[in-house]
Amino acid sequence: GLFQVINHGVPEKLMVEAMEVYKEFFALPAEEKEKFQPKGEPAKFELPLEQKAKLYVEGERRCNEEFLYWKDTLAHGCYPLHEELLNSWPEKPPTYRDVIAKYSVEVRKLTMRILDYICEGLGLKL
C-alpha cells in the first residue's frame, strides 16, 4: 500500500531547497555528472553498498517510439552522516552537501517516528 504523510514536521523551506538542489545537480553538464557514474557496472539502479554517491543512467524504448524514456538516478547513503560519506557526495551545486545533509537528518527522524507508530500499532515493545 501507499500513504501520504502530512503535517510531518519536515520544514517546507528545507523541502523546497532540497528539490532545487536536486534539479541543479541534474541540470549540470554531462561531464560533471559522469564523475559519479560507476565504470563497468550495469546501468540499473541499486543502492550502493558502500554508500558512496553513484549516478545511474537508464534509457528505454517503449512501444516502438522514436525516443527513449530517460531516467538519471543519483544514489548515495545518508546515514550515518560522517565526513567520508559527505565527501563522496557531489561538490556541485555548492549547496548540495549542506542542504541534503540537513534534509536527510529530517527525513530519518520522520522515518523513525513512523516506524515507532507502526510498532505501537502492532503492539510491539520498543
N, C-alpha and C positions, 0 to 999 in steps of 0.2 A: 504494500500500500504506500500511499504518498500522503504527506501532510504539509501544511504551511504553518510556520511559526510567526505569529505577530506579537508585538509588544515584547520582543525578546531581549531588549536591553543593549543590543549592539548599536552604537551611535550611528545615526543616519549619515552624519558628515563623514565618518570613517568608511561606511559602505560606499559612499559616492567617491571618496578618494581612492579606495581600492579598485573600483570599477574603472576609474580614469587611468590609474597607473597600469592596469592590465591592458587597456586599449592602447596606451602609449607604447607599451612593450611590443604588442603585436603589430603596431604601425611602424616599428623600426625597420631599417633596410634588412634584406635577407642576410647579408654578410654578418650583421650584428647578432641576429637570432641564431645563425648557424653555429655559433660558438657553443650552443647548448644542445646541438643535435648529436646524439651518440653515433659514433662511426661503427659501421659493420654490424649494427643491430637492426632488428626489424622495425618498421615504422609504426607498428601498432602500439597503442598506449598501454603501459603497465607502470604502476607506481615504482619508482626506482628504489631498490632495496637499501642502497647506501644513502638515500635521501638527498643526494646532490641534484641540482637542477638539470633537467633534460627536456629538450624540445622534441616533440613527435609531430611529424607532418604526414597527413593522410590525404589521399585523393581517391575518389571512387566514381566510376562512370555508372550511371543508373539509367535504365530504360532506354538504351540506345541514344541517349542525349549526346550532344556535341561538346559538352563541357563536363568538367569534373566538379563534384561536390567536394569542397576543400575544407579541411579542418586542421588547425595547428593547436597543439596542446602542450603547455608548459607544466611539467610536474616536478615538484620538489617537496622534501619533507618540511614540516613546520613545527615538529615537537620531538624532543625538547629543543628549544632555540638555544644554540650555542654559537660561538664565533666562527668555527669552521663551517657549520651549516650555513650561516648567514653569508659568509664569504663565497659560498658556491652559488648564491643567488645572483641574478643579473645586476650589473652595475648601472645599467641604463634601462629605463629612465632613472635619474639620480635619486628620486624619492622612493623607488621600488622597495628597497630593503626595509626602510623605516616604516612605510605605510603597511606593507604586507606583514611585517613582524607584529605590529600593533593589531592588525585585523586578525591574524592567526591566533593571538592570545585571546581576543574576544570570542572568536568562534569556538575555540577549545573550551572556554568557560561555559558557553551556551551548550555545547555538546555534553559536557559533564552534567549540567543541570538536567538536560533531557534524559540522559541515562539514569540519573538518580530518580526521576519521576517514573520512568518505566519500571525500575526495580521496585519502587514503592508500590506501584500498581500491581505488580506480580507478587507482592508480599515477601520480597526478598530482603534480608537484613544486610545492611552495608557495614 
